Amino acid sequence: MAPRTSGPEGTHIVVRLDDLLHARRMTLTELAERVGLTLANLSILKTGKAKAIRFSTLEAICRELECQPGDLLSYTEGGN
């Protein structure tokens, strides 16, 4: 199950970074090097503990994983 970040009123943003990395046979360390982020910051995003993400970071991740933002993040209500 992909990690979720809690939002207001039981809404959640689901982060699917782990699934994308697995599908592309890439490690978190490799992605961190390619996008110029620390492993710690990328890990925070992967585990769903991030409170925000910069568009430049999102763009770099999508470029390296050859995906769209919607492949990485999704929205659910009520913890579904």
N, C-alpha and C positions, 0 to 999 in steps of 0.2 A: 504494500500500500504506500502510495506517495505521501510525503509529509505535508502537513497543512499549517498555514499560519492563520491564527484566529483574527477575525475582524469584528466589527460591530454587529450586534444583534444576531449572533450565531452564523455569520457568513464566514466563508473560508476561501483562501487562495491555496490551491494545490500545486505543489512544485514537483515536476516530473524530471528533474535533472538526472537522477539516478537511472531512470529508465532509458533516457536518451544516451547517457554515457555507456550503459550496457549494450544497447543496440548498435552503437558505433565502435564498440570494443576499445574505449578510451578510458583512461584513469582520470580521477579527479586532479591528480598531480599534473598530468599532461595538459589537461584543459586549463588549469591555473597558469601554467607556463605560457601557453598559447595566447591567453587573453590578458596576461599581465596583472593578475590578481594574486593575493596571498592565498595559500591553501586554506588557512583559517577562515577567511572571508567567504570563499567559495563553499566551504563546508557548512557555514551558517545558512547560506542560501539552500544548499542541498537538503539540509535537515528541516527546512521550513521554519527556521527561527528568525529569518530576516524580517525586518519591519519595512524595508523599502529596497528598491533596486534602481540604479541609475539607468537611463536609456542607453548610455554609452556602454555600460556593462552588459545589458540585455542584447544590444546589437552585436557586441563582440562574441558573446556566447552563441547566439544564433548563427553568426558567420562561421564559427569554428565547428559547430555541430550540424551545420547545413539544415537548419530548421526555422520555423516561424515562432514568434513569441507565444502563440496559442498552443504550440507543441510542448512548450516548457511550463507554461502557467495556465491554470484553469480556475474557474470560479464555481463554488457550490454554496447552496444555502442550507442552513440547519445541520451542518456537519455530515452531509451525505457523501 
